Amino acid sequence: MSDVIIRTGALPYEDGSGFEVEIYIVAATEYFDHERVVLNPGSEFTDFALDDWPEVRDAIDRAIAARRQLNSKEQEP
């Protein structure tokens, strides 16, 4: 996988062993000329209970907001 810029998780497992969803924002590559949001990299498990989707969307929005903050700091003199 290309460089991971943001890595975060959401929906913790009940036993505290990790997160049901991992969200990566990855840098552009020679194949993709834009940054991408990747859910559960390295896994085909990207389906969640319908009731969990608002939390998943909120986590994606927080990751994107964090990337925008990094972009704005990188552009400061």
C-alpha positions in Angstrom: 0.0 0.0 0.0 1.2 3.5 -0.6 2.0 5.9 2.2 -0.6 6.2 4.8 -1.3 9.8 5.7 -4.1 9.3 8.2 -5.0 6.1 10.1 -7.9 5.8 12.4 -10.5 3.3 13.7 -14.1 3.2 14.6 -16.6 0.8 16.1 -14.5 -0.8 18.8 -14.9 -4.6 19.3 -16.7 -5.5 22.6 -13.6 -7.3 23.9 -11.4 -4.2 23.3 -9.1 -6.0 20.8 -9.3 -3.4 18.1 -11.7 -1.7 15.7 -14.4 -3.2 13.4 -13.5 -0.6 10.8 -10.0 0.9 10.1 -9.9 4.0 7.9 -6.8 5.0 6.0 -6.2 8.0 3.9 -3.4 7.1 1.5 -1.2 9.2 -0.7 -1.4 9.4 -4.5 0.5 6.7 -6.4 1.5 6.0 -9.9 -1.9 4.3 -10.4 -4.1 6.9 -8.6 -3.3 10.5 -9.0 -5.3 11.5 -5.9 -5.5 10.6 -2.2 -7.9 7.9 -1.4 -10.0 6.8 1.6 -9.6 3.0 2.2 -11.8 1.1 4.5 -10.3 -2.0 6.2 -7.1 -2.2 4.1 -6.0 -5.8 3.5 -9.5 -7.1 4.3 -12.5 -7.8 2.2 -14.7 -7.0 5.3 -16.3 -3.7 4.5 -19.9 -4.4 5.3 -21.4 -3.1 8.6 -24.7 -3.3 10.3 -27.1 -0.6 9.0 -27.3 1.0 12.4 -23.5 1.4 12.5 -23.2 3.3 9.3 -23.8 6.8 10.9 -20.8 6.1 13.1 -18.7 4.9 10.2 -19.6 8.0 8.1 -18.7 10.2 11.1 -15.3 8.5 11.4 -14.6 9.0 7.7 -15.6 12.6 8.0 -13.2 13.1 11.0 -10.4 11.5 9.0 -11.0 13.8 6.0 -11.2 16.8 8.3 -7.8 15.8 9.9 -6.3 15.5 6.5 -7.5 19.0 5.6 -6.0 20.3 8.7 -2.7 18.7 7.8 -2.9 20.2 4.3 -3.5 23.7 5.7 -0.6 23.4 8.1 1.7 22.2 5.3 0.8 25.3 3.3 1.5 27.8 6.1 4.7 29.8 5.7 
